[in-house]
Amino acid sequence: MQVGDEVEGVEVLLQRHPLLEGAEVVAQVVGVGRGLGAGERARTSRGGDRGHVCILPVAAGAPTARLGRVNGAEQVQQWSVPGRVNLVGEHLDYNGGASLPIAIDKGFTVKVRPRPDETVNVWSAGQKASFPVSVQPGDVQGWAAYVAGTVWAAREAGHRVGGVDLVLDSDLPSGAGLSSSAALTCGVAVSLDSLGDWQQGPTDLAVLARRAENDYVGAPTGLMDQLAVMHGRRGHAVRVDTATEPPSVEVVPIDWESAGLVLAVIATGVNHSHADGGYADRHAESRRAAEALGVEHLAQVGLDALVTLDDETLKARTRHVLTENARVKAFVRASADGSWAQAGTILTASHASLRDDYQVSAAELDVAVDTALEAGALGARMTGGGFGGSAIALVERDKAAAMASAVEAAFEHMSWKKPQVFPVSPADGARRTA
């Protein structure tokens, strides 16, 4: 097997890995046509388009990088950085509203060690990128832009950044709307903070990671994803309220498992990207609606303001923001009371609003939600920015397998790619593990 060999439509790449045990050569399989969060297209050194490069996870069946001992192992740090699922409160983090995400028990492992020079080396799924710590916007493209952007944002904030070696591994489905990009940038930020002794708090690092996405990668995200990644706690949701600056963060106990329920993620296989046009369009429409109403953020008005909007599109966008903000409060109350049937109804209402008023759903998401409900789920909705990605379903544990089979059958009937269906639980935020 050689570099560049094709195996059933995937390219096999070999890369010597400096943080791997014995510095052995590791083979990884990188799926062509799959991308990380923003779906950036990787290019060869000659500028040719190679299709979407999946940062992580590697294609199904590929070996996983074994992060082991090296010379100077005492300098190597390892961090666990979760992805996130937003339970309710979608597209509100840039509209001055509230959201209720959880950090999940899937995410990134980031292994890092300092270098004696001013070079950043990054390895991920057999791919390597190198750039100087003085990197500027536009210097690095593709998946490595998230790492370069975090280094750049840190320096812009006045932090000292030295050379580092970084190894990235993940079990998050890429492009699934589970905040792989936020997990990556937060993972780089927290590891650089530790090496550089910046002594920044979790919210500060979340803000830095968002700047990497906003100003370097060009994805107009809000701050919810990064705050969930940094503030997550096992057995809790993270209530993020962006009515204030910085946003207020409150961890809220949440426990559907003791009620015999499962929260299942349905990853449709349709790539989701914050850097694509649809997400940016909704961001711009929200700004236009806020300007028309004379407020900074849409969540600052009441439903009676809808009659003052002549533009039906802006009216629909505003209606979603206001009703979704109310659904966050209602979901928190229902979950605290153990009223999971009501909580499920709120999830389903959220999906209808995202589909009809905010218009960010997709056919695959709608089929996933409708099929899950028909199979007995208490509630279901798309999660994340939309236009692909994942749905979630709250379902009784003894019905979860049948629900997953029903969704898979529905996708097969439509001749769509088989979805990934798996349970998630609220997990701790970014933390050092070695």
LINSULKA-V526515 format. One record per residue. RES is the residue in one letter. SS is DSSP state (A for helix, B for strand, O for the rest). OMEGA is omega in radians with two decimals (NA if undefined). D_FIRST is the distance of its C-alpha to the first C-alpha in Angstrom with 2 decimals. Layout:
res:ss:omega:d_first
RES:SS:OMEGA:D_FIRST
RES:SS:OMEGA:D_FIRST
This chain:
res:ss:omega:d_first
M:O:-3.06:0.00
Q:O:3.06:3.80
V:O:3.10:7.04
G:O:3.09:8.70
D:O:3.08:6.52
E:B:3.11:9.23
V:B:3.13:9.51
E:O:3.02:13.25
G:O:3.08:14.51
V:B:-3.08:12.74
E:B:3.12:10.65
V:B:-3.13:7.93
L:B:3.10:9.28
L:B:-3.09:9.16
Q:B:3.04:12.77
R:B:-2.95:14.93
H:O:-3.00:17.58
P:O:-3.13:21.08
L:O:3.13:22.68
L:B:-3.09:20.21
E:A:3.14:21.37
G:A:-3.12:20.72
A:A:-3.12:18.97
E:O:3.05:15.60
V:B:-3.07:12.33
V:B:3.05:11.83
A:B:3.05:9.22
Q:B:3.11:11.42
V:B:-3.09:11.61
V:B:-3.09:14.26
G:B:3.05:16.33
V:B:-3.13:17.57
G:O:3.09:21.31
R:O:-3.08:22.07
G:O:3.03:24.07
L:O:-3.05:25.88
G:O:-3.00:29.67
A:O:3.05:30.74
G:O:3.12:27.97
E:O:-3.12:27.61
R:B:-3.11:25.24
A:B:-3.13:22.69
R:B:3.08:22.61
T:O:3.13:20.58
S:O:3.10:22.43
R:O:3.07:23.67
G:O:-3.14:25.19
G:O:-3.12:23.24
D:B:3.14:23.13
R:B:-3.08:19.79
G:B:3.14:21.53
H:B:3.02:22.22
V:B:3.11:19.91
C:O:3.05:20.40
I:O:-3.10:21.33
L:O:0.07:21.38
P:O:3.05:20.98
V:O:-3.11:17.30
A:O:-3.06:16.72
A:O:3.11:17.93
G:O:-3.13:15.95
A:O:3.08:13.80
P:O:3.13:14.21
T:O:3.14:17.19
A:O:3.11:17.61
R:O:-3.06:19.81
L:B:-3.03:22.57
G:O:-3.03:24.11
R:O:3.04:26.30
V:O:3.02:26.12
N:O:-3.09:28.76
G:O:-3.07:31.65
A:A:-3.13:30.69
E:A:3.12:34.30
Q:A:-3.07:33.69
V:O:3.05:30.94
Q:B:3.07:32.26
Q:B:-3.10:30.73
W:B:3.02:32.18
S:B:-3.03:32.07
V:B:-3.02:32.89
P:B:2.82:33.67
G:B:3.12:33.40
R:B:2.94:36.65
V:B:3.06:38.31
N:B:-3.12:41.59
L:O:-3.14:44.09
V:O:-3.10:46.62
G:O:-3.04:47.78
E:O:-3.14:45.29
H:O:3.12:45.60
L:O:-3.05:48.47
D:O:3.01:47.05
Y:O:3.13:47.83
N:O:3.09:51.06
G:O:-3.12:52.92
G:O:-3.10:52.46
A:B:3.09:51.11
S:B:-3.12:47.83
L:B:3.10:46.81
P:B:2.91:43.11
I:B:2.85:41.50
A:B:-3.04:38.64
I:B:-3.09:36.24
D:B:2.95:34.24
K:B:-3.12:30.90
G:B:-3.09:29.77
F:B:2.81:27.97
T:B:3.12:27.39
V:B:3.06:27.88
K:B:-2.98:27.39
V:B:2.98:29.11
R:B:3.13:30.39
P:B:3.03:32.60
R:O:-3.14:31.73
P:O:-3.10:34.36
D:O:-3.09:33.92
E:O:-3.10:34.21
T:B:3.01:30.54
V:B:3.04:28.87
N:B:-3.14:25.14
V:B:3.05:23.54
W:B:3.12:20.17
S:B:3.08:19.43
A:O:3.10:16.46
G:O:3.11:14.08
Q:B:3.08:16.56
K:B:3.01:18.97
A:B:3.09:22.44
S:B:3.08:25.14
F:B:3.12:28.78
P:B:3.12:32.18
V:O:3.11:34.54
S:O:-3.08:36.93
V:O:-3.14:34.73
Q:O:3.10:36.84
P:O:-3.12:36.61
G:O:-3.11:34.48
D:O:-3.04:32.41
V:O:-3.13:29.39
Q:O:3.05:28.17
G:O:-3.04:25.88
W:O:-3.09:25.07
A:A:3.12:25.87
A:A:3.12:29.39
Y:A:3.09:30.40
V:A:3.14:29.77
A:A:3.13:31.33
G:A:3.12:34.20
T:A:3.07:34.98
V:A:3.14:35.10
W:A:-3.12:37.32
A:A:3.12:39.56
A:A:3.13:40.05
R:A:3.10:41.17
E:A:3.12:43.39
A:O:3.08:45.01
G:O:-3.13:45.83
H:O:3.07:43.38
R:O:3.11:41.90
V:O:3.06:38.11
G:O:3.11:36.35
G:O:3.14:32.77
V:B:2.86:30.36
D:B:-3.14:26.79
L:B:3.02:25.99
V:B:-3.07:23.29
L:B:3.05:23.53
D:B:-3.05:22.63
S:B:2.96:24.30
D:O:3.04:25.04
L:O:2.99:27.06
P:O:-3.08:26.15
S:O:3.12:25.78
G:O:-3.06:28.53
A:O:-3.14:30.52
G:O:3.14:33.63
L:O:3.04:33.37
S:O:3.04:33.63
S:A:-3.12:30.07
S:A:3.10:31.22
A:A:3.10:34.35
A:A:-3.14:32.54
L:A:-3.10:30.18
T:A:3.09:33.04
C:A:3.11:35.27
G:A:3.09:32.65
V:A:-3.11:32.29
A:A:-3.07:36.08
V:A:3.11:36.96
S:A:3.08:34.61
L:A:3.09:35.96
D:A:-3.13:39.45
S:A:3.13:38.99
L:A:-3.08:37.64
G:A:-3.13:40.34
D:O:3.12:43.12
W:O:-3.14:44.21
Q:O:3.08:45.85
Q:O:3.10:45.40
G:O:-3.09:46.12
P:A:3.11:43.85
T:A:3.10:45.64
D:A:-3.14:45.40
L:A:3.06:41.63
A:A:3.11:41.41
V:A:3.12:43.42
L:A:-3.14:41.20
A:A:3.09:38.05
R:A:3.14:39.83
R:A:3.09:40.70
A:A:3.14:37.06
E:A:-3.07:36.42
N:A:-2.90:39.74
D:A:3.11:40.11
Y:A:-3.13:36.63
V:A:-3.14:34.34
G:O:3.10:37.29
A:O:-3.04:37.35
P:O:-3.09:41.03
T:O:2.90:40.66
G:O:-3.04:43.50
L:O:-3.06:43.45
M:A:-3.06:43.22
D:A:-3.08:39.48
Q:A:3.12:39.47
L:A:3.09:42.66
A:A:3.14:41.30
V:A:-3.06:38.17
M:A:-3.02:40.39
H:A:-3.08:43.41
G:O:3.10:41.96
R:O:3.12:43.48
R:O:3.12:42.72
G:O:-3.09:45.20
H:B:2.88:46.34
A:B:-3.14:45.92
V:B:3.10:46.35
R:B:-3.12:49.22
V:B:3.13:48.76
D:B:-3.08:51.82
T:O:3.06:51.40
A:O:3.12:55.14
T:O:3.09:55.36
E:O:-0.01:53.54
P:O:-3.13:51.61
P:O:3.03:50.99
S:B:-3.10:52.43
V:B:3.11:50.08
E:B:3.06:51.25
V:B:-3.02:49.31
V:B:3.10:50.71
P:B:3.12:50.42
I:O:-3.03:48.78
D:O:3.05:48.24
W:O:-3.04:47.49
E:A:3.13:45.86
S:A:3.07:49.21
A:A:3.12:50.49
G:O:-3.09:47.86
L:B:3.08:45.83
V:B:2.95:42.18
L:B:-3.09:40.91
A:B:3.00:37.93
V:B:3.05:35.57
I:B:3.13:34.47
A:B:-2.97:31.52
T:O:-3.05:31.80
G:O:3.05:28.43
V:O:-2.99:30.44
N:O:3.11:29.44
H:O:-3.13:32.32
S:O:3.03:32.96
H:O:-3.09:35.94
A:O:3.11:35.22
D:O:-2.95:35.63
G:A:-3.04:39.07
G:A:3.14:40.52
Y:A:3.13:40.66
A:A:3.11:42.13
D:A:3.13:44.64
R:A:3.09:45.93
H:A:-3.13:46.27
A:A:3.12:48.32
E:A:3.10:50.42
S:A:3.11:51.29
R:A:3.14:52.48
R:A:3.13:54.58
A:A:3.12:56.15
A:A:3.11:56.96
E:A:3.14:58.55
A:A:-3.13:60.59
L:A:3.08:61.84
G:O:3.13:62.59
V:O:3.11:60.40
E:O:-3.11:57.42
H:O:-3.08:55.43
L:A:-3.09:55.88
A:A:-3.12:56.27
Q:A:-3.11:59.53
V:O:3.06:61.44
G:O:-3.11:62.76
L:A:3.14:62.39
D:A:3.13:65.73
A:A:-3.09:64.12
L:A:-3.08:62.28
V:A:-3.13:65.47
T:A:3.14:65.54
L:O:3.12:62.24
D:O:-3.11:62.71
D:O:-3.07:59.04
E:A:3.11:57.80
T:A:3.13:54.16
L:A:3.10:55.12
K:A:3.14:57.42
A:A:3.12:54.63
R:A:-3.14:52.31
T:A:3.14:55.19
R:A:3.09:56.05
H:A:-3.10:52.56
V:A:-3.06:52.71
L:A:-3.14:56.14
T:A:3.11:55.59
E:A:3.10:52.18
N:A:3.09:53.78
A:A:3.14:56.36
R:A:3.10:53.73
V:A:3.14:52.18
K:A:-3.12:55.57
A:A:-3.14:56.14
F:A:3.11:52.78
V:A:3.13:53.44
R:A:-3.09:56.85
A:A:-3.13:55.60
S:A:3.11:52.84
A:A:-3.14:55.31
D:A:-3.06:57.74
G:O:-3.14:55.15
S:O:-2.99:55.87
W:A:3.05:52.38
A:A:3.09:53.54
Q:A:3.11:55.03
A:A:3.11:51.90
G:A:3.09:49.90
T:A:3.12:52.40
I:A:3.10:51.92
L:A:-3.10:48.14
T:A:3.09:48.72
A:A:3.09:51.35
S:A:3.13:48.96
H:A:3.14:46.47
A:A:3.13:49.28
S:A:3.12:50.27
L:A:3.13:46.78
R:A:-2.96:46.43
D:A:-3.08:49.89
D:O:-3.12:51.22
Y:O:3.03:48.23
Q:O:3.11:46.14
V:O:3.13:42.72
S:O:3.10:41.53
A:O:-3.10:39.26
A:A:-3.12:39.47
E:A:3.11:36.69
L:A:-3.14:38.48
D:A:3.11:41.79
V:A:3.12:40.49
A:A:-3.12:38.91
V:A:-3.10:42.23
D:A:-3.12:44.46
T:A:3.11:42.54
A:A:3.13:42.49
L:A:3.11:46.23
E:A:-3.13:46.88
A:O:3.02:45.03
G:O:3.10:47.41
A:O:3.09:46.02
L:O:3.12:48.86
G:B:-3.14:47.44
A:B:3.09:44.37
R:B:2.94:43.43
M:B:3.08:40.70
T:B:-3.09:39.73
G:O:-3.03:38.58
G:O:3.10:39.20
G:O:-3.09:38.70
F:O:-3.03:37.45
G:O:3.13:34.64
G:O:-2.95:33.23
S:B:2.92:34.80
A:B:3.02:38.00
I:B:3.12:39.59
A:B:3.06:41.82
L:B:-2.96:44.35
V:B:3.05:44.65
E:B:-3.03:46.23
R:A:-3.08:43.81
D:A:3.07:44.66
K:A:-3.00:44.00
A:A:-3.10:40.67
A:A:3.12:38.45
A:A:3.10:40.51
M:A:3.13:40.41
A:A:3.13:36.62
S:A:3.13:36.48
A:A:3.12:39.07
V:A:3.11:37.15
E:A:3.13:33.96
A:A:3.12:36.10
A:A:3.11:37.75
F:A:3.11:34.50
E:A:3.11:33.31
H:A:3.13:36.71
M:O:-3.09:36.17
S:O:3.08:32.70
W:O:3.06:31.30
K:O:3.13:28.13
K:O:3.14:28.61
P:O:2.98:30.08
Q:B:3.13:29.26
V:B:-3.09:32.48
F:B:3.13:32.93
P:B:3.03:35.89
V:B:3.10:36.48
S:O:3.09:39.12
P:B:-3.03:40.82
A:O:3.08:39.08
D:O:3.09:39.80
G:O:-3.09:39.01
A:O:-3.08:36.91
R:B:3.09:37.32
R:B:-3.12:36.06
T:O:3.10:34.43
A:O:NA:33.68
